[in-house]
Amino acid sequence: MVTKSVHADVTLLLDMEGVIREVTLSPAMAAERVDGWLGRRWSDISGDESVHRIMDDARRSGISAFRQVNQTFPSGVEIPIEFTTMLLGDRTGMIAVGKNMQAVTELHSRLIAAQQAMERDYWRLRELETRYRLVFDAAADAVMIVTADDFRIVEANRAAINAISGERGNDDLAGNDFIPQIAAADRDAVRDMLARVRERGTALSVLVHFGRHGRAWTLRGSLMSADRRQVFLLHLTPVATAPAVEEADDDMMLRGLIDRVPDGFVAMDSAGVVRHVNQAFLDLVQLGSKPAAIGCSLGRWLGQPGADLSSLLTLLRRFNAVRLFQTTIRGELGTETEIEISAIDGDEDNYIAVLIRNVSRRLDPAADGEPLRQALGPISRQLGRTSLRKLVKDTVGIVEQHYVKEALLRSRGNRTATAELLGLSRQSLYAKLHRYGFDDKSAGSAALDDADGAADDAED
């Protein structure tokens, strides 16, 4: 006689071949009708391969480890049951004791669903945080977050860093005390303003001064909650002041001219950290505002990060000036542009002026391959009749003449534009124009007439 375990939901009495001789169900499963199982193999009514392993373990070692079996009942319901099988003492059969794991399985499914929901929420928050970070850092206005209890700076965007400590090159204000950053004469007023904001939620803005030159800013704040504590959201607006001396007017005019230069302009310190840029540079590196570039290393965008900037700085230390330094520049959106860099090491404030020119518009040799091949035709027929040295010399002359003429045609005779297309100085261009007879007006006009005639033939 088989005694049912108090905790068993299903008890099966099996012979050594796995045929069911007796079935006992707990009261919780009494609704199931299992009379049809008697006389059938357990593996046939289960359809789960784990049944064979459970019985084999019992035959071999006397008792099997617990294994989960998806047991199908005559009503059609499939219930996960964890079975262990023990060999009877006289080896006349086996007894399989099973525990209903349906509640555990459902709980496990709920746990997985909850974990998946938490993961979705996590990535949604990460996406929101990324958007917030992009907007916060790209904002042209100076914004920072300061704790309400001890006035510690939690976050500051690039514009705020430049406003407070850009002149000292400090790129990280987080964790610093905000009050000492302000001019001593303004600190009491700022404390009073922040106290009113904490009590009432709002207060009138105050005038504060930062930096070595004491530049004036309007400071206003608001109270907000973050991480179960209160913080101030502070907004700094520069105060427009009239230049006191004529030199200030000249400085503003010079900055305006630099901003309108068609080539990229960067003013950086001796370590290569960007301090001022113009709009053409922002277009090259695909940034929307100057604060996003200021404080970053110029090497961040050059073709070989670190290596190109190091080479440029080494040349500047040795010669004080660099011309036609060739490399590439990468934009924030993945574009790559061929450039030439000219730079000079300035004396004032140890700043370096860098001019970056886009040279990707220069002549493409593949675009004019057919006319050049025709011009080189007679040279190829001289093979075997002329020495290699003369063949190379004549070939170089024909190729050079072809591209000088093509550059003249494309620039409509403009010598400055021609020199830019060829990557030559104007002196070198004049020497080549004289060598190939393009230095007189008649020759230039004839070249342009040839271009116009070719264009008319193409249209016909």
C-alpha positions in Angstrom: 0.0 0.0 0.0 1.3 3.4 -1.0 1.1 6.2 1.5 0.6 9.6 -0.1 2.9 12.4 0.9 1.2 15.3 2.7 2.7 17.8 0.3 2.2 15.7 -2.9 -0.4 16.8 -5.5 0.1 13.8 -7.8 1.3 10.3 -6.7 1.9 7.6 -9.3 2.6 4.0 -8.6 4.6 2.6 -11.6 6.0 -0.8 -12.4 9.5 -1.2 -13.6 8.5 -0.5 -17.2 6.8 2.8 -16.3 3.2 1.6 -16.6 0.8 3.3 -14.2 -0.8 1.0 -11.7 -2.3 3.5 -9.3 -3.0 7.3 -9.2 -3.7 9.5 -6.3 -4.5 13.2 -6.5 -4.6 15.8 -3.7 -7.9 17.5 -2.9 -6.8 20.6 -4.8 -6.7 18.6 -8.0 -9.7 16.2 -7.2 -11.7 17.7 -10.1 -9.4 15.9 -12.6 -10.5 12.5 -13.8 -7.5 10.3 -14.3 -9.0 6.8 -14.3 -8.0 6.5 -18.0 -4.3 6.6 -17.0 -4.3 3.2 -15.3 -2.5 0.5 -17.4 -0.8 3.1 -19.7 2.8 4.2 -19.8 3.6 7.4 -18.0 5.6 8.6 -20.9 2.6 8.1 -23.3 0.2 10.3 -21.3 2.8 12.9 -20.6 4.5 13.4 -23.9 7.5 15.0 -22.0 11.0 13.6 -22.6 11.9 14.4 -19.0 9.7 11.4 -17.8 12.2 8.9 -19.3 15.2 10.6 -17.5 13.3 10.6 -14.2 12.6 6.9 -14.4 16.1 6.0 -15.6 17.6 8.0 -12.7 15.4 6.0 -10.2 16.3 2.6 -11.8 20.0 3.5 -11.6 20.4 5.2 -8.3 17.2 4.5 -6.4 15.9 8.0 -6.4 15.8 10.7 -9.1 16.4 14.4 -8.8 13.4 16.8 -9.0 12.5 17.5 -12.6 9.6 19.6 -14.0 7.2 17.8 -16.3 4.5 19.5 -18.3 1.8 16.9 -17.5 -1.3 16.8 -19.7 -4.5 15.7 -18.0 -7.6 14.1 -19.6 -9.5 17.4 -19.5 -6.9 18.8 -21.8 -5.3 21.2 -19.3 -1.5 21.1 -19.1 0.0 21.7 -15.6 3.7 22.0 -14.8 4.4 19.4 -12.1 7.8 18.8 -10.4 8.3 15.1 -9.9 10.8 12.9 -8.1 10.8 9.1 -8.5 11.9 6.5 -6.0 12.5 2.8 -6.5 10.5 0.5 -4.2 12.6 -1.6 -1.8 11.9 -4.9 -3.5 12.5 -3.4 -7.0 8.9 -4.4 -8.0 8.1 -0.9 -9.1 8.6 2.9 -8.6 6.6 5.6 -7.0 6.5 9.1 -8.6 5.6 12.0 -6.3 4.7 15.4 -8.0 4.1 18.9 -6.7 1.9 21.3 -8.7 4.1 24.2 -9.8 1.4 26.1 -11.6 1.3 28.9 -9.0 5.1 29.1 -9.1 5.2 29.2 -12.9 2.5 32.0 -13.0 4.5 33.9 -10.4 7.7 33.4 -12.4 5.8 34.6 -15.6 4.6 37.7 -13.7 8.2 38.3 -12.5 9.5 38.1 -16.0 6.8 40.5 -17.2 7.6 42.9 -14.4 11.3 42.8 -15.2 10.5 43.4 -18.9 8.3 46.4 -18.0 11.0 47.7 -15.7 13.6 47.4 -18.5 11.3 49.2 -20.9 10.8 52.0 -18.4 14.5 52.1 -17.8 15.3 52.6 -21.5 12.5 55.1 -21.8 14.0 57.1 -18.9 17.5 56.8 -20.5 16.1 58.2 -23.8 14.5 61.1 -21.9 17.7 61.7 -20.0 19.7 61.7 -23.3 17.3 64.2 -24.8 17.5 66.4 -21.7 21.3 66.2 -21.8 21.5 67.2 -25.4 19.1 70.2 -24.8 20.9 71.1 -21.6 24.4 71.1 -23.1 23.5 72.7 -26.4 21.6 75.6 -24.8 23.3 78.9 -25.7 22.1 80.4 -22.3 24.1 79.6 -19.1 22.1 77.2 -17.0 23.1 75.3 -13.8 21.5 73.2 -11.1 22.5 74.0 -7.4 21.4 72.2 -4.3 19.0 74.2 -2.1 20.6 73.2 1.3 24.3 73.8 0.8 24.5 75.6 -2.6 26.6 72.9 -4.2 26.7 72.9 -8.1 25.1 69.6 -9.3 25.3 70.3 -13.1 26.3 73.2 -15.3 26.2 73.4 -19.1 29.0 74.6 -21.3 27.8 78.2 -21.4 27.7 78.3 -17.6 31.2 76.9 -17.3 32.5 79.5 -19.7 30.7 82.3 -17.8 32.1 81.2 -14.4 35.5 79.6 -14.9 36.2 79.5 -18.6 39.1 81.9 -18.3 40.8 79.4 -15.9 40.2 76.5 -18.1 38.2 74.6 -15.4 35.9 72.2 -17.3 34.1 70.7 -14.3 32.1 72.7 -11.8 30.1 69.8 -10.4 30.5 69.5 -6.7 31.9 73.0 -6.2 30.3 75.6 -3.9 28.4 78.1 -6.0 28.7 81.1 -3.7 32.6 81.4 -3.8 32.4 81.6 -7.6 30.6 85.0 -7.3 32.3 88.3 -6.7 32.5 89.0 -2.9 30.4 92.1 -3.1 27.5 90.2 -4.7 27.4 87.1 -2.4 25.0 88.5 0.3 22.5 89.6 -2.4 22.6 86.1 -4.0 22.1 84.4 -0.7 19.1 86.6 0.1 17.6 86.0 -3.4 18.0 82.2 -3.1 16.4 82.3 0.4 13.4 84.1 -1.0 13.1 81.5 -3.8 13.2 78.7 -1.3 10.5 80.3 0.8 8.2 81.7 -1.9 9.2 79.8 -5.0 10.2 83.0 -6.9 12.2 86.2 -6.4 13.4 89.1 -8.4 16.6 88.6 -10.4 19.9 90.1 -9.1 23.0 91.4 -10.8 26.2 89.3 -10.2 29.8 89.4 -11.5 32.0 86.4 -12.4 35.5 85.9 -13.6 38.8 87.8 -13.5 37.3 90.8 -15.4 34.1 90.8 -13.3 31.7 90.5 -16.2 28.1 91.3 -15.2 25.3 88.8 -15.4 21.6 88.8 -14.4 20.9 85.8 -12.1 17.4 84.4 -11.7 16.3 81.1 -10.1 13.4 78.8 -9.5 12.9 75.9 -7.1 12.4 72.3 -8.2 12.5 68.8 -6.8 15.0 66.1 -7.8 16.1 62.8 -6.1 13.9 63.5 -3.0 15.6 66.9 -2.4 15.1 70.4 -3.5 17.4 72.2 -6.0 17.7 75.6 -7.6 17.5 75.9 -11.4 19.6 79.0 -12.1 19.7 81.0 -15.3 22.4 83.5 -16.2 21.9 86.2 -18.8 24.8 88.4 -19.8 24.3 92.2 -19.2 24.8 94.2 -22.4 27.2 97.0 -21.6 28.5 99.7 -23.9 32.3 99.5 -24.6 34.2 101.9 -22.4 37.1 102.5 -24.7 37.8 102.5 -28.4 39.7 99.2 -28.1 36.5 97.4 -27.1 34.8 98.6 -30.3 37.8 97.3 -32.3 37.5 94.0 -30.5 33.8 93.6 -31.3 34.4 94.6 -34.9 37.3 92.0 -35.2 35.1 89.3 -33.7 32.3 90.1 -36.2 34.8 89.9 -39.1 36.1 86.5 -37.9 32.6 85.2 -37.6 32.0 86.0 -41.3 35.2 84.5 -42.6 34.2 81.7 -45.1 36.9 79.4 -43.8 36.7 77.8 -40.3 38.5 79.8 -37.6 39.5 78.5 -34.1 41.3 80.3 -31.3 42.7 77.7 -28.9 45.1 77.6 -26.0 48.5 76.0 -26.0 47.0 72.6 -25.0 44.6 72.6 -28.0 41.5 73.5 -26.1 39.0 75.5 -28.1 38.3 79.0 -26.8 36.6 80.7 -29.8 35.1 79.5 -33.1 33.3 81.0 -36.0 30.2 79.8 -37.8 32.2 78.2 -40.7 33.9 75.9 -38.2 30.6 75.0 -36.6 29.3 74.1 -40.1 32.4 71.8 -40.7 31.9 69.9 -37.4 28.1 70.0 -37.5 27.4 71.8 -34.2 24.5 74.1 -33.6 26.1 76.5 -31.1 29.4 77.9 -30.1 29.1 76.8 -26.4 29.0 73.2 -27.6 32.5 73.5 -29.1 34.2 75.8 -26.6 36.2 73.9 -24.0 36.6 70.8 -26.1 39.9 69.7 -27.7 40.4 70.5 -31.4 41.8 67.0 -31.8 38.3 65.6 -31.1 37.3 66.4 -34.7 40.6 65.9 -36.6 41.1 62.8 -38.7 43.5 61.1 -36.3 42.3 62.0 -32.8 45.3 63.1 -30.7 47.9 62.4 -33.3 47.0 65.3 -35.7 46.7 67.8 -32.9 50.0 66.7 -31.4 51.8 67.1 -34.7 50.3 70.5 -35.3 51.3 71.8 -31.8 54.8 70.3 -32.2 55.3 72.2 -35.5 53.9 75.4 -33.9 56.4 75.2 -31.0 59.2 74.7 -33.5 58.4 77.2 -36.2 55.6 79.5 -34.6 53.6 79.1 -37.8 52.2 76.3 -39.9 50.8 76.4 -43.5 48.9 73.8 -45.6 48.8 71.1 -42.9 46.7 68.5 -44.6 44.2 66.2 -42.7 40.5 65.5 -42.4 37.8 66.8 -40.1 34.9 64.7 -38.8 31.5 66.2 -38.1 29.3 65.2 -35.2 26.8 63.6 -37.7 29.5 61.4 -39.3 30.7 63.4 -42.3 34.4 63.6 -43.2 35.9 66.5 -45.1 39.4 67.0 -46.4 40.9 70.2 -45.0 44.1 72.2 -44.9 45.2 74.0 -41.7 47.2 77.2 -41.3 48.0 78.3 -37.8 50.1 80.8 -35.9 51.1 80.9 -32.3 50.0 84.2 -30.8 51.7 86.1 -28.0 48.7 87.5 -26.1 47.2 85.1 -23.6 49.2 82.3 -25.3 46.4 81.7 -27.7 46.8 80.0 -31.1 44.9 81.1 -34.2 43.9 78.3 -36.6 42.4 78.7 -40.1 40.7 75.6 -41.5 40.0 75.4 -45.2 37.7 72.9 -46.9 39.7 71.5 -49.9 37.3 68.8 -51.0 36.1 71.1 -53.8 39.5 70.9 -55.6 39.9 69.3 -59.0 38.9 65.6 -59.2 41.3 63.8 -61.6 38.7 61.2 -62.5 36.3 63.9 -63.8 38.6 64.8 -66.7 40.1 61.5 -67.6 39.2 61.3 -71.3 40.7 64.6 -72.4 43.9 63.8 -70.4 44.1 60.4 -72.0 43.9 61.9 -75.5 46.6 64.5 -74.6 48.9 61.6 -73.4 48.3 59.5 -76.5 51.4 60.8 -78.4 53.6 60.1 -75.3 52.6 56.4 -75.3 53.6 56.0 -78.9 57.2 57.1 -78.0 57.7 54.0 -75.8 60.9 52.3 -77.1 62.0 55.4 -79.0 62.7 57.7 -76.0 64.3 57.2 -72.7 62.2 56.6 -69.6 63.4 59.9 -68.0 62.2 61.9 -71.0 58.9 60.1 -71.1 58.3 60.8 -67.4 59.3 64.5 -67.8 57.0 65.0 -70.9 54.1 63.2 -69.1 54.4 65.3 -66.0 54.4 68.5 -68.2 51.3 67.4 -70.1 49.4 66.5 -67.0 50.4 69.7 -65.2 49.5 71.9 -68.2 46.1 70.1 -68.5 45.1 70.8 -65.0 46.3 74.4 -65.0 44.2 75.0 -68.1 41.2 73.2 -66.5 41.5 75.2 -63.3 41.6 78.5 -65.4 38.5 77.4 -67.2 36.6 76.5 -64.1 37.5 79.8 -62.3 36.7 81.8 -65.4 40.3 83.2 -65.4 40.3 84.3 -61.7 43.9 83.7 -60.6 43.1 83.6 -56.9 40.4 80.9 -57.4 42.7 79.0 -59.8 45.4 78.9 -57.2 42.9 77.6 -54.6 41.7 74.9 -56.9 45.2 73.7 -57.5 46.5 74.1 -54.0 49.2 76.4 -55.0 50.5 79.8 -53.9 49.9 82.6 -56.3 53.6 82.9 -57.0 53.8 79.2 -58.0 50.7 79.6 -60.1 52.1 82.7 -62.0 55.3 80.7 -62.8 53.2 77.8 -64.3 51.0 80.2 -66.2 54.2 81.8 -67.7 55.7 78.3 -68.5 52.6 77.2 -70.4 51.8 80.5 -72.1 48.6 81.2 -70.0 49.9 84.4 -68.5 48.7 86.8 -71.2 45.0 87.8 -71.7 44.8 86.4 -75.2 45.8 83.0 -74.0 43.3 83.1 -71.1 40.5 84.3 -73.4 41.3 81.5 -75.9 41.0 79.0 -73.1 37.7 80.4 -72.0 36.4 80.4 -75.6 37.4 76.7 -75.9 35.3 76.0 -72.8 32.3 78.0 -74.1 32.5 76.1 -77.4 32.7 72.8 -75.7 29.6 73.7 -73.6 27.7 74.7 -76.7 28.6 71.4 -78.4 27.4 69.5 -75.4 24.0 71.4 -75.4 23.6 70.6 -79.2 
